[in-house]
Amino acid sequence: MDITNLIQKRRSIRRFTDEPVSDEQVTELLDAARWAPSAGNQQPWHFYVVRDESLREQLVEVAFGQSFLAQAPVVIVVCAEPERSAHRYDDRGRQLYCLQDTAAAIQNILLVAESRGLSSCWMGAFDEKQCTQVLSLPEERRPVALLPIGYPDIDPKAPRRRPLEEITDYL
């Protein structure tokens, strides 16, 4: 499948089968993430792979009761390392570049998952402090997204997209 079709096919999935996701598949997703572009090649990211059912249940609470998090066999918690970016770019790196860079890594994970028959949902609605506590994250790592990974138990329709002429200006 070409990349444009893959981008258009990807959906946010919130229902998963109980089919396991292999370590090899997770490694492939993480490898794709590390090849994302990053400002000054600082690579300000760290990934936590959560398979433990008890931890996934705790993440549900952190994510305001979004129970599908525990239904997925794997949750990848994507963290930014703001000081890694700040080392080169000061406050702009700390406040912006590390988040842009992790966003690029997240998109790589989502697209490779889709290309392999897996699905996910980019979750940003969670309590950052509680997430840090539940996973015992070091203070230099900021959780940016929770990505439940699994095989989809639903085939949703494409959402409406705004037309190009509504979102584009040529200068």
Summary of the structure (lengths in Angstrom):
residues: 171
radius of gyration: 16.5
end to end distance: 33.4
largest distance: 52.8
contacts: 510
relative contact order: 0.23
helix: 48%
strand: 16%
